[in-house]
Amino acid sequence: MIFVQSPSISLKPISPYNVASFCSILNYSVPPRKIKSSCQASDSVEELQHNSEQNVLEVCSDEKAIRRRILLGLVTSFSFPTLISYGKTKSKSPYDERRLLEQNKRIQRENQVPEEFPNFVREGFEVKVVAPENYIKRESGLIYKDFEVGEGDCPKAGQQVIFHYIGYNESGRRIDSTYLQGTPAKIRFGTNGLVPGFEEGIRDMKPGGKRRIIIPPELGPPVGPSTFFSSKQFEVFDVELLSIQDCQRRTIGFYSDVVCN
């Protein structure tokens, strides 16, 4: 006899027919398990398809969001093209310009500048020169005025020029003067020994001539601790050309120099 153990049913004998029927039930109960596993496989396939479709929808939605952002940026840039430039531009007020001009005039009066001295309106690195109409401006930016023309020939390269000068800055403060030194300046012309603007200013002067030269920073002297020019600014020079001398090179043995008479 065969016994079947069950937790809820007490042990009792089972007839051979019942055993056979039970076996048939066991044999029959296997296919549903296989069917259930195949159902799980089909469910997993459907779940994968569902996940792939969901991923495709998410990618499409992301692409649409990116396109919306790009379109919004283009519309914004074309709709407001002047906002950035408007923020950087600074309008100049005529009142500020007049105030700066009057301030420069007051400082120049305190420094006792000569008559018809030019004024300078500086705002940051921008400078506006205010001078009478009898001043002449060249293409290089040099501005000058002749008080006396002089007589004779203009200096040539290699000749020595002898001149007096007084140098001023934008505020009219005197920065150098050969009159105070008691000795005129002497230098050979055309040897790059002068400030570019200064050399251009006296190039067409004649002996006995007096001229006021306004030198822009582009034609001015170098700046730095080794010079008395501390910043890039306009310089004003009153020049009196005294004479022009010819120069010759003299050689004595191993010694050579230039003599000007």
C-alpha positions as CSV (number, residue, x, y, z in Angstrom):
1,M,0.0,0.0,0.0
2,I,1.2,3.6,-0.8
3,F,0.9,6.5,1.6
4,V,0.7,10.2,0.6
5,Q,1.7,12.8,3.2
6,S,-0.2,16.1,3.3
7,P,0.1,18.8,6.0
8,S,-3.7,19.2,6.4
9,I,-4.8,15.6,5.7
10,S,-4.1,12.7,7.8
11,L,-2.4,9.6,6.4
12,K,-4.8,7.0,5.0
13,P,-4.6,4.3,2.4
14,I,-5.4,5.1,-1.2
15,S,-6.6,2.5,-3.6
16,P,-4.7,1.7,-6.7
17,Y,-7.3,3.5,-8.7
18,N,-6.8,6.6,-6.7
19,V,-3.1,6.4,-7.1
20,A,-3.5,6.1,-10.8
21,S,-5.9,9.0,-10.9
22,F,-3.5,11.0,-8.8
23,C,-0.6,10.2,-11.1
24,S,-2.7,11.2,-14.0
25,I,-3.4,14.5,-12.3
26,L,0.3,15.0,-11.7
27,N,1.1,14.2,-15.3
28,Y,-1.6,16.6,-16.4
29,S,-0.5,19.3,-14.1
30,V,3.0,19.7,-15.8
31,P,1.8,21.3,-19.1
32,P,0.1,24.2,-17.3
33,R,3.4,25.0,-15.8
34,K,5.0,25.0,-19.2
35,I,2.2,27.1,-20.5
36,K,2.7,29.5,-17.7
37,S,6.4,29.8,-18.5
38,S,5.6,30.5,-22.1
39,C,3.1,33.1,-21.0
40,Q,5.8,34.7,-18.9
41,A,8.1,34.7,-22.0
42,S,5.4,36.3,-24.1
43,D,4.8,38.8,-21.3
44,S,8.5,39.7,-21.2
45,V,8.6,40.1,-25.0
46,E,5.6,42.4,-24.8
47,E,7.3,44.3,-21.9
48,L,10.4,44.7,-24.0
49,Q,8.4,46.0,-26.9
50,H,6.6,48.3,-24.6
51,N,9.8,49.6,-23.1
52,S,11.4,50.1,-26.6
53,E,8.3,52.0,-27.7
54,Q,8.5,54.1,-24.6
55,N,12.2,54.8,-25.2
56,V,11.4,55.9,-28.7
57,L,8.7,58.2,-27.5
58,E,11.2,59.7,-24.9
59,V,13.8,60.3,-27.6
60,C,11.3,61.9,-29.8
61,S,10.1,64.1,-27.0
62,D,13.7,65.1,-26.2
63,E,14.3,66.0,-29.8
64,K,11.2,68.1,-29.9
65,A,12.3,69.9,-26.7
66,I,15.7,70.6,-28.2
67,R,14.1,71.9,-31.4
68,R,11.8,74.2,-29.3
69,R,14.8,75.6,-27.4
70,I,16.7,76.3,-30.6
71,L,13.7,77.9,-32.2
72,L,13.1,80.0,-29.1
73,G,16.7,81.2,-29.1
74,L,16.6,82.2,-32.7
75,V,13.3,84.0,-32.2
76,T,14.7,85.8,-29.2
77,S,17.9,86.8,-31.0
78,F,16.1,88.2,-34.0
79,S,13.4,89.9,-31.9
80,F,15.9,91.7,-29.6
81,P,19.1,92.3,-31.6
82,T,20.1,95.6,-30.0
83,L,19.8,94.8,-26.3
84,I,23.5,93.8,-25.9
85,S,24.9,96.7,-27.8
86,Y,22.6,99.1,-26.1
87,G,23.9,98.0,-22.7
88,K,27.5,98.6,-23.8
89,T,27.0,102.0,-25.5
90,K,27.4,105.1,-23.4
91,S,25.9,108.3,-24.6
92,K,27.9,111.5,-24.2
93,S,26.2,114.4,-22.6
94,P,27.0,118.0,-23.9
95,Y,26.8,119.1,-20.2
96,D,29.7,116.7,-19.3
97,E,31.8,118.0,-22.2
98,R,31.2,121.6,-21.2
99,R,32.0,120.7,-17.6
100,L,35.3,119.0,-18.6
101,L,36.2,122.0,-20.8
102,E,35.6,124.5,-18.1
103,Q,37.6,122.4,-15.7
104,N,40.6,122.3,-18.1
105,K,40.4,126.0,-18.6
106,R,40.4,126.6,-14.9
107,I,43.5,124.4,-14.4
108,Q,45.3,126.1,-17.3
109,R,44.6,129.5,-15.8
110,E,46.1,128.4,-12.5
111,N,49.2,127.2,-14.4
112,Q,49.4,130.6,-16.2
113,V,49.5,129.3,-19.8
114,P,50.3,131.7,-22.6
115,E,47.6,133.2,-24.8
116,E,45.7,131.1,-27.4
117,F,46.7,127.9,-25.6
118,P,44.7,124.9,-26.8
119,N,42.2,123.2,-24.4
120,F,41.8,119.5,-24.0
121,V,38.6,117.7,-23.1
122,R,39.6,114.3,-21.8
123,E,37.2,111.5,-21.0
124,G,39.0,108.3,-20.3
125,F,41.3,107.6,-23.3
126,E,39.4,109.9,-25.6
127,V,40.7,113.4,-25.9
128,K,39.2,116.3,-27.9
129,V,41.4,119.2,-28.8
130,V,39.7,122.7,-28.7
131,A,41.9,125.2,-30.4
132,P,41.3,128.5,-32.3
133,E,40.6,128.4,-36.1
134,N,44.1,129.7,-36.9
135,Y,45.6,126.4,-35.9
136,I,46.5,124.0,-38.8
137,K,46.0,120.2,-38.5
138,R,47.9,117.8,-40.7
139,E,47.0,114.3,-41.9
140,S,49.4,112.8,-39.4
141,G,47.4,114.4,-36.5
142,L,50.0,117.1,-35.8
143,I,48.5,120.6,-35.0
144,Y,50.5,123.8,-35.2
145,K,50.4,127.5,-35.4
146,D,53.1,130.0,-36.6
147,F,53.6,133.1,-34.6
148,E,56.7,134.2,-36.8
149,V,57.7,132.6,-40.1
150,G,61.4,133.4,-40.1
151,E,63.8,133.6,-43.1
152,G,66.1,131.4,-44.9
153,D,66.1,127.7,-45.7
154,C,64.4,124.9,-43.9
155,P,66.6,122.3,-42.1
156,K,67.8,119.2,-44.0
157,A,68.8,115.8,-42.9
158,G,72.3,115.8,-41.4
159,Q,72.3,119.4,-40.5
160,Q,72.4,120.7,-36.9
161,V,69.4,122.7,-35.6
162,I,69.7,125.1,-32.7
163,F,66.5,126.0,-31.0
164,H,64.7,127.0,-27.8
165,Y,61.6,125.3,-26.6
166,I,59.0,125.2,-23.8
167,G,57.1,122.0,-23.2
168,Y,53.6,121.8,-21.7
169,N,51.2,119.0,-20.9
170,E,47.4,119.0,-21.4
171,S,46.8,120.9,-18.1
172,G,49.2,123.7,-19.2
173,R,51.8,122.7,-16.7
174,R,55.4,123.4,-17.8
175,I,57.4,120.2,-18.1
176,D,60.7,121.5,-19.7
177,S,62.2,124.7,-20.9
178,T,65.6,125.5,-22.5
179,Y,65.0,129.2,-21.5
180,L,65.2,128.2,-17.9
181,Q,68.2,126.0,-18.5
182,G,70.0,129.0,-20.1
183,T,71.2,127.0,-23.1
184,P,69.5,126.3,-26.4
185,A,69.1,122.7,-27.6
186,K,71.4,121.4,-30.4
187,I,70.8,118.2,-32.4
188,R,71.4,116.9,-35.8
189,F,68.2,116.8,-37.9
190,G,67.0,113.6,-39.5
191,T,68.9,111.2,-37.2
192,N,65.9,110.1,-35.1
193,G,67.2,112.1,-32.2
194,L,63.9,114.0,-31.7
195,V,60.4,113.0,-30.9
196,P,58.7,112.1,-34.2
197,G,56.0,114.8,-33.8
198,F,58.7,117.4,-32.8
199,E,60.9,116.6,-35.8
200,E,57.9,116.8,-38.1
201,G,56.9,120.2,-36.5
202,I,60.2,121.9,-37.2
203,R,60.9,120.3,-40.6
204,D,59.5,123.3,-42.5
205,M,60.5,126.0,-40.1
206,K,63.0,128.7,-41.0
207,P,65.6,130.4,-38.8
208,G,64.0,133.0,-36.6
209,G,60.6,131.3,-36.8
210,K,58.4,130.7,-33.8
211,R,55.8,128.0,-33.8
212,R,53.5,126.2,-31.4
213,I,53.3,122.5,-32.0
214,I,50.5,120.2,-30.6
215,I,51.8,116.6,-30.7
216,P,49.3,113.7,-30.4
217,P,50.2,110.6,-28.4
218,E,50.8,108.7,-31.7
219,L,53.7,111.0,-32.5
220,G,54.7,111.6,-28.9
221,P,57.7,110.5,-26.9
222,P,57.9,107.0,-25.2
223,V,56.5,106.7,-21.8
224,G,58.0,105.0,-18.7
225,P,60.0,105.6,-15.6
226,S,63.1,106.6,-17.6
227,T,61.3,109.6,-19.1
228,F,59.4,112.5,-17.6
229,F,56.3,111.4,-19.6
230,S,54.1,109.3,-17.3
231,S,51.2,108.6,-19.7
232,K,50.0,108.8,-23.3
233,Q,48.7,112.4,-23.7
234,F,49.0,115.4,-25.9
235,E,52.1,117.5,-25.6
236,V,52.4,121.2,-26.6
237,F,55.8,122.8,-27.5
238,D,56.5,126.5,-28.2
239,V,59.6,126.3,-30.5
240,E,62.0,129.1,-31.6
241,L,64.4,128.0,-34.3
242,L,67.6,130.0,-33.9
243,S,69.9,128.7,-36.6
244,I,70.8,125.8,-38.9
245,Q,74.4,124.6,-39.3
246,D,76.1,122.3,-41.8
247,C,77.9,119.3,-40.4
248,Q,81.0,117.4,-41.7
249,R,82.7,114.3,-40.4
250,R,86.3,114.8,-39.3
251,T,88.8,111.9,-38.9
252,I,92.1,112.3,-37.0
253,G,94.0,109.0,-36.8
254,F,91.7,106.5,-35.1
255,Y,89.4,109.2,-33.9
256,S,86.3,110.4,-35.9
257,D,83.6,112.9,-35.1
258,V,81.2,115.3,-36.7
259,V,81.8,119.0,-36.7
260,C,79.0,121.5,-37.3
261,N,79.7,125.2,-38.2
